[in-house]
């Protein structure tokens, strides 16, 4: 993830000087001070907080937590207690996890200290003292970080696609398998469709006070390398360009599913997003599926299971 910071500047201000009397020691009247130079008003883009905008436009932690628990209950007929959120960023899902269940514990792992620091200041600060004690943030590589065995490991927002070779991705899945409890699930999201293979494509979504822009800058059909960016546009005409940038491999469902199995998981299933009959768009509801429609753009989850499932 490439993170582009925004810096604000101010014009220098000139101080007015007193005018004093000349020869003879007489004190003259004070000269009228020069007008103070006004600092230009910063644009909305300059004042924007990209992590806050990302949380508002991309993430839905309460929905994620509900889905995680539904998947786990369906497999093991009990609620999950320990979540590990890999590539956790600002740990929004970790915070929602402990907020939703009094006995739940969450471990967030990310190699970048900046979003972790933002999460501590803005997300963990919204929790009670008892809830904060149940959130543990780890700065480090998700392949090497050691945490207590988790019921669920989630790698969302396609972050695992930064691993561009089969060896690297399979290695990550193996480490995830080792960090799961005897009854555990690995939850991965994935996107695709023929629109995902197009260069110079933008999709704009309106939000209150700003527009979220997903730009697919390029796709290489030989390597499957994709370059994508997130921009934010504001009513004053300003834009926070490349607030986040991504350079990853656009993996397919069969590839990821096969690598999950090769890493040691005895089963890997697909949860496909249903279509809203009114809008024709994705409904945000995911169900297990063996076949999917050839949509121009789709989202799905791949679930790797560890242990003997009580229900299927």
C-alpha positions in Angstrom: 0.0 0.0 0.0 1.4 3.4 -0.9 0.3 6.1 1.5 0.5 9.7 0.3 0.5 12.3 3.0 -0.8 15.8 2.5 1.0 18.8 3.9 -0.5 22.3 4.5 1.5 25.5 4.1 0.8 29.1 5.3 1.9 32.4 3.8 4.3 34.4 5.9 2.7 37.3 7.7 4.4 40.8 7.8 4.4 42.6 11.1 3.5 46.3 11.1 6.1 48.6 12.6 5.5 51.7 14.9 6.4 55.1 13.4 8.2 57.3 15.9 8.9 61.0 16.0 11.9 62.5 14.3 14.4 65.4 15.2 13.6 67.4 18.4 12.4 64.3 20.4 8.7 65.0 19.6 6.7 61.8 19.6 4.7 61.5 16.3 1.4 59.7 16.1 1.6 55.9 15.4 1.4 55.1 11.8 -1.5 52.9 10.7 -0.3 49.3 10.7 -0.2 47.5 7.4 -3.0 45.1 6.8 -2.2 41.6 7.9 -1.9 39.1 5.0 -4.7 36.6 5.2 -3.7 32.9 5.0 -5.5 31.2 2.1 -8.3 28.9 3.3 -7.2 25.3 2.9 -9.2 23.2 0.5 -11.3 20.4 1.7 -8.8 17.9 0.2 -5.9 19.5 2.2 -8.0 19.3 5.4 -9.1 15.7 4.8 -8.1 12.7 6.8 -7.7 9.8 4.4 -8.1 7.1 7.1 -11.4 8.6 8.2 -12.6 8.8 4.6 -11.5 5.2 4.0 -13.4 4.0 7.0 -16.6 5.9 5.9 -16.4 4.8 2.2 -14.9 1.3 2.2 -15.3 -0.4 5.5 -18.4 -1.7 7.3 -17.0 -3.4 10.5 -20.3 -4.3 11.9 -21.3 -6.1 8.7 -18.0 -7.9 8.6 -18.3 -9.1 12.2 -21.8 -10.3 11.6 -20.6 -12.3 8.5 -17.6 -13.7 10.3 -19.8 -15.1 13.1 -22.4 -16.5 10.7 -19.7 -18.4 8.8 -18.1 -19.7 12.0 -21.4 -20.8 13.6 -22.4 -22.5 10.4 -19.2 -24.6 10.6 -18.8 -25.3 14.3 -22.2 -24.6 15.9 -20.8 -22.1 18.4 -19.6 -18.4 18.4 -16.0 -17.5 17.7 -14.1 -15.8 20.5 -10.7 -14.8 19.1 -10.3 -12.9 15.9 -7.0 -12.1 14.2 -7.3 -9.4 11.6 -4.3 -9.6 9.2 -3.4 -6.4 7.3 -5.6 -4.7 9.9 -4.7 -1.1 9.0 -6.6 1.0 11.6 -8.0 -2.0 13.3 -11.6 -1.0 12.8 -12.8 -4.6 12.6 -10.8 -5.5 15.8 -12.6 -2.8 17.7 -16.0 -3.8 16.4 -15.3 -7.4 17.3 -14.7 -6.7 21.0 -17.6 -4.2 21.1 -20.0 -6.9 19.8 -19.2 -9.6 22.3 -18.1 -9.2 26.0 -15.8 -12.1 26.0 -14.2 -11.6 22.6 -10.5 -10.9 22.0 -9.0 -9.4 18.9 -5.5 -9.3 17.5 -4.6 -6.9 14.7 -1.4 -7.4 12.6 0.0 -4.8 10.2 3.5 -4.1 9.0 2.8 -0.3 8.7 3.0 1.7 11.9 1.1 4.7 10.6 -2.4 3.2 10.3 -1.8 1.4 13.6 -1.1 4.7 15.3 -4.2 6.3 13.7 -6.3 3.3 14.9 -5.0 3.7 18.5 -5.9 7.4 18.5 -9.3 7.2 16.8 -10.7 3.7 16.9 -9.5 2.3 20.2 -10.3 5.6 21.9 -14.0 5.0 21.2 -13.9 1.8 23.2 -14.4 1.4 27.0 -11.3 0.6 29.1 -12.4 -3.0 29.4 -12.8 -3.3 25.6 -9.4 -1.7 24.9 -7.8 -4.4 27.1 -9.1 -7.0 24.7 -7.6 -5.5 21.5 -4.0 -6.3 20.8 -2.1 -4.6 17.9 1.0 -6.1 16.5 3.4 -4.3 14.1 4.9 -6.9 11.9 4.8 -9.2 8.9 1.6 -11.3 8.9 3.6 -14.3 7.8 5.9 -14.1 10.9 3.7 -12.6 13.6 2.9 -15.0 16.4 -0.4 -14.5 18.3 -2.6 -16.8 20.4 -4.5 -19.3 18.3 -7.4 -17.6 16.6 -10.8 -19.0 15.8 -10.9 -16.7 12.8 -8.2 -15.1 10.7 -9.5 -12.5 8.3 -7.5 -10.9 5.4 -9.8 -8.4 3.9 -9.8 -5.6 1.3 -7.7 -7.9 -1.0 -4.5 -7.1 0.9 -3.1 -10.6 0.6 -3.0 -10.1 -3.2 0.3 -8.2 -2.6 1.8 -11.7 -2.5 2.2 -12.1 -6.3 3.7 -15.6 -6.6 2.1 -19.0 -5.7 5.0 -19.7 -3.3 4.5 -16.4 -1.4 0.8 -16.7 -1.2 0.8 -20.4 -0.2 3.4 -19.5 2.4 1.1 -16.9 3.9 -1.8 -19.4 4.0 0.4 -22.0 5.7 1.3 -19.5 8.4 -2.3 -18.6 8.8 -3.2 -22.3 9.2 -0.6 -22.6 11.9 -2.0 -19.6 13.8 -5.6 -20.9 13.8 -7.1 -22.9 16.6 -8.1 -26.6 16.1 -11.5 -25.4 14.9 -10.8 -22.3 12.8 -11.6 -20.5 9.6 -9.5 -18.3 7.2 -11.7 -15.6 5.6 -10.4 -14.0 2.3 -12.3 -11.6 0.0 -11.7 -11.4 -3.7 -13.0 -9.3 -6.6 -13.1 -9.9 -10.4 -15.2 -9.8 -13.5 -14.3 -8.5 -17.0 -14.5 -4.9 -15.9 -11.6 -5.6 -13.5 -9.4 -6.3 -16.5 -9.8 -2.9 -18.1 -7.3 0.0 -18.0 -8.1 3.6 -17.1 -11.4 2.8 -15.5 -13.0 4.9 -12.8 -16.0 4.1 -10.6 -17.4 7.0 -8.5 -19.5 6.5 -5.4 -21.2 9.4 -3.7 -21.0 9.8 0.0 -22.1 12.6 2.3 -19.6 15.4 1.9 -17.3 13.6 -0.6 -17.1 11.2 -3.6 -15.1 8.0 -3.4 -13.3 7.2 -6.6 -11.9 3.8 -7.4 -9.4 4.0 -10.3 -8.1 0.9 -12.1 -5.1 2.4 -13.8 -3.7 -0.7 -15.5 -3.9 -4.4 -15.8 -1.3 -6.7 -17.4 -2.9 -9.9 -18.9 0.4 -11.8 -18.9 1.4 -11.3 -15.3 -2.1 -10.4 -13.9 -0.5 -7.4 -12.2 -3.0 -4.6 -11.5 -2.4 -1.0 -10.4 -5.3 0.7 -8.6 -5.8 3.9 -6.7 -8.4 5.5 -4.4 -9.1 9.2 -4.7 -11.5 11.4 -2.8 -13.3 14.4 -4.4 -15.0 17.2 -2.6 -17.7 19.8 -3.2 -15.2 22.7 -3.4 -13.6 21.1 -6.4 -10.5 19.8 -4.7 -9.3 16.3 -4.8 -7.2 14.1 -2.6 -5.5 12.0 -5.3 -4.0 8.6 -4.7 -4.9 8.7 -1.1 -4.2 4.9 -1.3 -2.4 3.0 -4.1 -2.3 -0.7 -4.7 0.0 -2.8 -6.9 -1.1 -6.4 -6.7 -1.8 -9.6 -8.6 -5.4 -10.1 -9.6 -5.8 -13.7 -8.4 -8.8 -15.8 -9.5 -11.1 -17.9 -7.3 -9.7 -21.3 -8.5 -6.1 -20.2 -7.9 -6.8 -18.9 -4.4 -8.9 -21.9 -3.5 -6.3 -24.4 -4.7 -3.5 -22.6 -2.8 -5.6 -22.7 0.4 -6.0 -26.4 0.0 -2.3 -26.9 -0.8 -1.5 -25.0 2.4 -3.1 -27.7 4.5 -6.8 -26.6 4.9 -9.0 -29.7 4.4 -11.8 -27.6 2.7 -12.2 -24.3 1.0 -15.6 -22.9 0.0 -16.8 -19.9 -1.9 -19.4 -17.4 -0.6 -20.8 -15.5 -3.7 -22.5 -12.2 -3.4 -26.2 -12.3 -4.3 -27.8 -9.8 -6.7 -30.3 -7.2 -5.6 -33.3 -7.8 -7.9 -34.3 -4.1 -7.8 -31.0 -2.5 -8.7 -29.2 -5.4 -10.4 -26.2 -4.7 -8.2 -24.6 -6.7 -5.5 -26.8 -7.0 -2.4 -24.0 -7.4 0.2 -25.4 -10.8 1.1 -23.1 -13.7 0.6 -24.1 -17.3 0.3 -22.2 -20.6 -0.3 -22.1 -21.4 -4.0 -20.4 -23.8 -6.4 -21.2 -21.7 -9.5 -21.4 -18.0 -10.2 -22.8 -15.7 -12.9 -20.4 -14.0 -15.3 -21.0 -10.6 -13.9 -18.9 -7.6 -15.2 -17.9 -7.0 -11.6 -18.3 -9.3 -8.7 -17.2 -9.8 -5.1 -16.8 -13.1 -3.2 -15.3 -14.7 -0.1 -13.2 -17.8 0.0 -13.4 -19.6 3.4 -10.7 -22.1 4.4 -11.7 -24.5 7.1 -9.5 -26.1 9.7 -10.8 -28.9 11.9 -13.9 -31.1 11.7 -17.0 -29.1 10.9 -20.1 -30.1 12.9 -22.4 -28.7 10.2 -22.0 -28.3 6.4 
